[in-house]
Amino acid sequence: LYDTILVEDAYSESSYAKTQNGNESNIISANPELLARLEEISKEIGIPVIKSRVHSSDVFYRANFEEYKAIRDEFGCTCVEMEAFAIFHNANVLGKKAACLLTISDNLETQALTTAEERQSAFTDMMKIALELAE
């Protein structure tokens, strides 16, 4: 819990990109320049990040946890979220740059959870990094 993830690329089994413009790729990358700058900022301000591939899923909490494990093992995804794949795809279509920072809120394997209050007050590291980039 609470790890900050710097998303290098996102895997999705969604048909979003194919429906939007015919892109059949199931892995889409963040912008390398933004990734490098976010990693540099995290080092400068002393906030560790884990660079990794994530699983962007339309179904965040699946009834069958084994499906997550299979995707994790096959595609090397370290966590599950819902937006990175579509954000990266949209940025590519529009000729824009996109990156993604996440904070781990739940552990599907151990069933560890954070409360709404914890998420409100403890998920600040990703915001600090992003705000430094905006300056």
Salt bridges, closest charged atoms under 4 A:
GLU8 OE2 - LYS51 NZ 3.87
ASP9 OD1 - ARG53 NE 2.75
GLU13 OE1 - HIS55 NE2 2.92
GLU13 OE2 - ARG62 NH2 2.01
GLU33 OE1 - LYS97 NZ 2.60
GLU39 OE1 - LYS51 NZ 3.21
GLU40 OE2 - ARG37 NH1 2.54
GLU44 OE2 - ARG37 NH1 3.70
GLU66 OE2 - LYS69 NZ 3.71
GLU67 OE1 - ARG62 NH1 3.00
ASP73 OD1 - ARG72 NE 2.88
GLU109 OE1 - ARG72 NH1 2.87
